[in-house]
Amino acid sequence: MSLKSSIYKFLRIWNDVDSVRKGKVGKRIGRRVTGRAAGKTIRKLFK
């Protein structure tokens, strides 16, 4: 695992914890699911 990917992983966990503190977990989960679905759709289009 490279340094860059380690930093990104750490920051993703950090932001998850922060969203729990602020009470915005649902919004964050929704955005993640939407982003992954959009990525899969775009991948299929340009395959």
Residue frames as a rotation matrix with the C-alpha (Angstrom) as fourth column:
MET 1
0.588 0.809 0.000 0.00
0.809 -0.588 0.000 0.00
0.000 0.000 -1.000 0.00
SER 2
-0.263 -0.706 0.658 1.46
0.677 -0.621 -0.395 3.29
0.687 0.342 0.641 -1.05
LEU 3
-0.834 -0.133 -0.535 1.62
0.501 -0.589 -0.635 6.36
-0.231 -0.798 0.557 1.13
LYS 4
-0.849 0.527 -0.046 -0.99
-0.487 -0.746 0.454 8.15
0.205 0.408 0.890 -0.96
SER 5
-0.157 0.832 -0.532 -3.55
-0.087 0.525 0.847 5.34
0.984 0.179 -0.010 -0.67
SER 6
-0.401 -0.042 -0.915 -2.87
0.848 0.360 -0.388 5.09
0.346 -0.932 -0.108 3.07
ILE 7
-0.967 0.027 -0.252 -3.55
0.077 -0.917 -0.391 8.80
-0.242 -0.398 0.885 3.48
TYR 8
-0.584 0.798 -0.147 -6.78
-0.573 -0.278 0.771 8.57
0.575 0.534 0.620 1.46
LYS 9
-0.136 0.513 -0.848 -7.97
0.406 0.809 0.425 5.59
0.904 -0.286 -0.318 3.52
PHE 10
-0.654 -0.187 -0.733 -7.19
0.756 -0.186 -0.628 7.43
-0.019 -0.965 0.263 6.77
LEU 11
-0.954 0.275 -0.121 -9.02
-0.277 -0.961 -0.007 10.56
-0.118 0.026 0.993 5.59
ARG 12
-0.381 0.858 -0.344 -12.08
-0.283 0.246 0.927 8.56
0.880 0.451 0.149 4.51
ILE 13
-0.137 0.275 -0.952 -12.31
0.801 0.596 0.057 7.02
0.583 -0.755 -0.302 7.99
TRP 14
-0.853 -0.249 -0.459 -11.71
0.479 -0.724 -0.497 10.43
-0.209 -0.643 0.736 9.58
ASN 15
-0.817 0.577 -0.013 -14.56
-0.504 -0.703 0.502 11.94
0.281 0.416 0.865 7.54
ASP 16
-0.172 0.756 -0.631 -16.85
0.206 0.654 0.728 9.04
0.963 -0.004 -0.268 8.49
VAL 17
-0.367 -0.044 -0.929 -16.19
0.922 0.113 -0.370 9.73
0.121 -0.993 -0.001 12.17
ASP 18
-0.972 -0.039 -0.234 -16.75
0.072 -0.988 -0.135 13.44
-0.226 -0.148 0.963 11.63
SER 19
-0.568 0.819 -0.082 -20.09
-0.394 -0.183 0.901 12.84
0.722 0.544 0.427 9.92
VAL 20
-0.100 0.501 -0.860 -21.19
0.690 0.657 0.303 10.68
0.716 -0.563 -0.412 12.87
ARG 21
-0.666 -0.231 -0.709 -20.32
0.710 -0.489 -0.507 13.51
-0.230 -0.841 0.490 15.25
LYS 22
-0.926 0.272 -0.260 -22.27
-0.319 -0.934 0.159 16.03
-0.200 0.230 0.952 13.18
GLY 23
-0.274 0.872 0.406 -25.21
0.007 0.424 -0.906 13.68
-0.962 -0.246 -0.122 12.65
LYS 24
0.274 0.321 -0.906 -24.95
-0.850 -0.361 -0.385 13.62
-0.450 0.876 0.174 8.86
VAL 25
-0.550 -0.533 0.643 -24.26
-0.269 0.842 0.468 9.93
-0.790 0.085 -0.607 8.35
GLY 26
0.211 0.745 0.633 -27.30
0.466 0.493 -0.735 9.28
-0.859 0.450 -0.243 6.15
LYS 27
0.854 0.079 -0.514 -26.39
-0.326 -0.689 -0.647 12.05
-0.405 0.720 -0.563 3.75
ARG 28
-0.083 -0.982 -0.171 -22.80
-0.897 -0.001 0.441 10.78
-0.433 0.190 -0.881 3.49
ILE 29
-0.469 -0.034 0.882 -23.87
0.068 0.995 0.075 7.18
-0.880 0.095 -0.465 2.88
GLY 30
0.591 0.783 0.195 -26.34
0.324 -0.009 -0.946 8.33
-0.739 0.622 -0.259 0.22
ARG 31
0.644 -0.420 -0.639 -23.65
-0.700 -0.661 -0.270 10.27
-0.309 0.621 -0.720 -1.61
ARG 32
-0.431 -0.856 0.287 -21.25
-0.672 0.516 0.531 7.32
-0.602 0.036 -0.797 -1.51
VAL 33
-0.179 0.457 0.871 -23.86
0.372 0.851 -0.370 4.92
-0.911 0.258 -0.322 -2.90
THR 34
0.829 0.522 -0.200 -24.85
0.067 -0.448 -0.891 7.38
-0.555 0.726 -0.407 -5.61
GLY 35
0.309 -0.810 -0.498 -21.21
-0.872 -0.450 0.190 7.96
-0.379 0.376 -0.846 -6.56
ARG 36
-0.584 -0.526 0.619 -20.48
-0.298 0.847 0.439 4.25
-0.755 0.072 -0.651 -6.86
ALA 37
0.199 0.746 0.636 -23.60
0.512 0.474 -0.716 3.64
-0.835 0.468 -0.288 -8.96
ALA 38
0.850 0.073 -0.521 -22.69
-0.317 -0.720 -0.618 6.53
-0.421 0.690 -0.589 -11.26
GLY 39
-0.113 -0.985 -0.130 -19.16
-0.846 0.027 0.532 5.19
-0.521 0.170 -0.837 -11.60
LYS 40
-0.459 0.002 0.888 -20.40
0.164 0.983 0.083 1.75
-0.873 0.184 -0.452 -12.60
THR 41
0.608 0.768 0.200 -22.80
0.400 -0.078 -0.913 3.22
-0.686 0.635 -0.355 -15.15
ILE 42
0.666 -0.428 -0.611 -20.13
-0.661 -0.718 -0.218 5.41
-0.345 0.549 -0.761 -16.72
ARG 43
-0.395 -0.844 0.363 -17.72
-0.580 0.535 0.614 2.47
-0.712 0.032 -0.701 -16.80
LYS 44
-0.102 0.448 0.888 -20.27
0.481 0.804 -0.350 0.38
-0.871 0.392 -0.298 -18.70
LEU 45
0.835 0.480 -0.268 -20.88
0.055 -0.559 -0.828 3.21
-0.547 0.676 -0.493 -21.20
PHE 46
0.574 -0.698 -0.429 -17.20
-0.818 -0.510 -0.264 3.65
-0.035 0.503 -0.864 -22.07
LYS 47
0.213 -0.475 0.854 -16.18
-0.295 0.802 0.519 0.00
-0.931 -0.363 0.031 -22.04
